[in-house]
Amino acid sequence: MSRYISEAIQIQVRERACYLCEYCHASEQWQYVTFTVDHVITLSKDGARGIENLALACFHCNRQKSDRLTAIDLESGEEVTLFNPRVHSWRQHFIWSKDTLSIIGLTPIGRATVTALDFNRQRIINIRAEDSKIGRHPPSNDPIKS
């Protein structure tokens, strides 16, 4: 069977995600590269083919996550599932730091995902800082924005 995701489904995924990476909440609007509509649980690991298993992901999060389903929570040392935007609530697992430049994991899942997907790498911190100066960060369509 084909791995092709129709344009209509891709549009639905983008709209459902408010055009934000469903992991790090980067805005697709300001990127040079179109975000990926990807299987949360890869087909190679028996993930479903329907929209219920699709997420919008920036290039970096998609690449860092790859086909992984788990990671280590450095605080507890436990292996936990990575954040799944189809199952978990972003708001329950993450918050923005006071300056909104970093994402803080609130739970073992959140902490493990922040580390595994490298949400707070220096390059993205710098981008968030510059975007913040001109009112683009956090994105106005971010449902988490206060």
Secondary structure, 3 states (H helix, E strand, C coil): CCCCCCHHHHHHHHHHCCCECCCCCCEHHHCCCCCEEEECCCHHHCCCCCHHHEEEECHHHHHHHCCCCEEECCCCCCEEECCCCCCCCHHHHEEECCCCCCEEECCHHHHHHHHHCCCCCHHHHHHHHHHHHCCCCCCCCCCCCC
